[in-house]
Amino acid sequence: MARPPRPERKTELLEQILDFLLDKTLADLTFRSLADGLGISSYVLVYHFGNREQLVAEIIRGIESRFDVHRPGADRLTVDGLVLWARAVFENSLDHRGRHLQRLEFEAAVQDVVAPQPRGNSATGYLAWCRFLAAWLEHEGVPADEAAVLARTFIAAVIGVLYDYVIFGDRPAATASFEKIVDAFIRELAASRAALG
């Protein structure tokens, strides 16, 4: 009789996989190299993740889930609350592990550009951040078209700073750049509110 599946085993494996990949690339990832690196059978990986594409999609979902702990609750965020939340999400990417997980996420996004069947995880995640921020801005009274542009500009700028951090690893410079982006965002929000009267 077969053993019943343990859903928590997949979660445990995913955390081990993310740690294993901190000094590797997705391009070089195979079931064999991963199984050897984790000291398990490749059949365990096939059982839990299916094929390589499903495995990589799960890896990207696992990387993106590192921000789940910072997701705002049902309460409406104030401007100060939004800034604190954005800071917490940003800082989550600034340690050694965060830097390399961000690197892997960028790698997956770039692969999608030329993939015959893009996974879409990165684009979906990016647009979800834009929609969240645009909805918050609209609730603050910013017109929908302006809110969409301001939200996407903010998210794109933060992603650019994270790219800079992945390349150079200069945490103080990344943090200073992030704070400039936040200041500009707050000024734009204030100007938009003032224009509405």
C-alpha positions in Angstrom: 0.0 0.0 0.0 1.4 3.4 -1.0 2.1 6.0 1.7 -0.4 8.9 1.8 1.1 12.1 0.5 2.4 14.7 3.1 1.6 18.2 1.8 4.1 19.7 4.2 6.9 17.7 2.6 6.5 19.7 -0.6 6.8 22.9 1.4 9.9 21.6 3.2 11.4 20.5 -0.1 10.7 23.9 -1.7 12.5 25.7 1.1 15.5 23.3 0.7 15.4 24.0 -3.1 15.5 27.7 -2.6 18.5 27.5 -0.3 20.2 25.2 -2.7 19.7 27.7 -5.6 21.2 30.7 -3.7 24.5 30.1 -5.6 23.1 28.6 -8.8 21.0 29.6 -11.8 17.7 28.4 -13.0 19.2 27.8 -16.5 21.5 25.1 -15.1 18.8 23.4 -13.0 18.0 19.8 -13.7 16.2 17.2 -11.6 19.4 15.2 -11.4 21.6 18.1 -10.2 18.9 19.2 -7.7 18.4 15.7 -6.4 22.1 15.2 -6.0 22.5 18.5 -4.2 19.6 17.8 -1.8 20.7 14.1 -1.3 17.4 12.7 -2.4 16.0 10.7 -5.3 14.9 12.6 -8.5 11.7 10.5 -8.2 10.9 12.5 -5.0 11.1 15.7 -7.1 9.0 14.2 -9.9 6.4 13.0 -7.3 6.0 16.5 -5.7 6.6 18.8 -8.7 5.9 16.9 -11.9 8.2 18.1 -14.6 10.9 20.7 -14.8 8.6 23.6 -15.9 6.2 22.9 -13.0 9.2 22.8 -10.6 10.5 26.2 -11.8 7.0 27.6 -11.6 6.8 26.4 -8.0 10.2 27.8 -7.3 9.1 31.3 -8.5 5.9 31.1 -6.5 8.0 30.1 -3.5 10.3 33.1 -4.1 7.4 35.5 -4.4 5.7 34.1 -1.3 8.5 35.6 0.8 6.5 38.9 0.8 3.2 37.2 2.0 4.1 37.9 5.6 4.0 41.7 4.8 0.7 41.7 2.9 -1.6 44.3 4.4 -4.6 43.0 6.2 -8.2 44.1 5.7 -7.6 47.5 7.5 -7.2 50.5 5.2 -3.6 51.7 5.1 -2.8 55.3 5.9 0.0 57.0 3.9 2.4 56.3 6.8 1.1 52.7 7.0 1.7 52.3 3.2 5.3 53.6 3.5 6.0 51.2 6.5 4.6 48.3 4.5 6.6 49.2 1.4 9.8 49.5 3.5 9.2 46.1 5.1 8.7 44.5 1.6 11.8 46.2 0.2 14.0 45.4 3.2 13.0 41.7 2.8 15.1 41.6 -0.3 18.2 43.2 1.2 19.9 40.4 3.0 22.0 37.7 1.3 19.2 35.3 0.8 16.8 38.0 -0.4 19.4 39.3 -2.9 19.8 35.8 -4.5 16.1 35.0 -4.5 15.5 38.3 -6.3 18.3 37.4 -8.8 16.4 34.1 -9.5 13.2 35.9 -9.9 14.8 38.3 -12.4 16.3 35.3 -14.2 12.9 33.7 -14.6 11.3 36.9 -15.8 14.0 37.3 -18.5 13.6 33.7 -19.6 9.9 34.3 -20.1 10.6 37.0 -22.7 11.9 34.3 -25.1 10.1 31.2 -23.9 7.8 29.5 -26.3 5.3 29.1 -23.4 6.1 31.8 -20.8 5.3 30.8 -17.2 4.0 34.3 -16.5 4.7 34.3 -12.8 6.9 37.4 -12.8 4.6 39.4 -15.0 1.5 38.4 -12.9 3.3 39.3 -9.7 4.5 42.6 -11.0 1.0 43.6 -12.3 -0.6 42.5 -9.0 1.7 45.0 -7.1 0.7 47.7 -9.6 -3.0 47.0 -9.3 -2.7 47.0 -5.5 -1.0 50.4 -5.4 -3.3 51.9 -8.0 -6.4 50.8 -6.1 -4.9 52.3 -2.9 -4.2 55.6 -4.8 -7.8 55.7 -6.2 -9.1 55.2 -2.7 -7.0 58.3 -1.8 -8.8 60.3 -4.5 -6.3 60.0 -7.3 -8.1 59.7 -10.7 -7.9 56.1 -12.1 -5.6 56.9 -15.1 -3.2 58.9 -13.0 -3.3 56.3 -10.2 -2.3 53.6 -12.7 0.7 55.6 -14.0 1.9 56.6 -10.5 1.6 53.1 -9.2 3.4 51.6 -12.2 6.1 54.2 -12.0 6.7 53.5 -8.3 6.8 49.7 -8.7 9.1 50.0 -11.7 11.5 52.3 -9.8 11.6 50.0 -6.9 12.3 47.0 -9.1 15.1 49.0 -10.8 16.6 49.6 -7.4 16.4 45.9 -6.6 18.1 45.2 -9.9 20.9 47.6 -8.9 21.1 45.8 -5.5 21.3 42.4 -7.2 24.2 43.5 -9.4 26.2 45.6 -6.9 25.1 44.4 -3.4 25.4 47.9 -2.0 22.7 47.9 0.6 23.1 51.5 1.8 22.9 52.8 -1.8 19.8 50.7 -2.5 18.2 51.9 0.7 19.0 55.6 0.0 17.6 55.2 -3.6 14.4 53.6 -2.2 13.9 56.4 0.2 14.2 59.0 -2.6 11.5 57.0 -4.6 9.2 57.0 -1.5 9.7 60.8 -1.1 8.9 61.4 -4.7 5.8 59.2 -4.5 4.5 61.1 -1.4 5.1 64.4 -3.2 3.2 63.2 -6.3 0.4 62.0 -4.1 0.2 65.4 -2.3 0.3 67.3 -5.6 -2.5 65.1 -7.0 -4.6 65.7 -3.8 -4.0 69.5 -4.0 -5.0 69.6 -7.7 -8.3 67.9 -6.7 -8.9 70.7 -4.2 
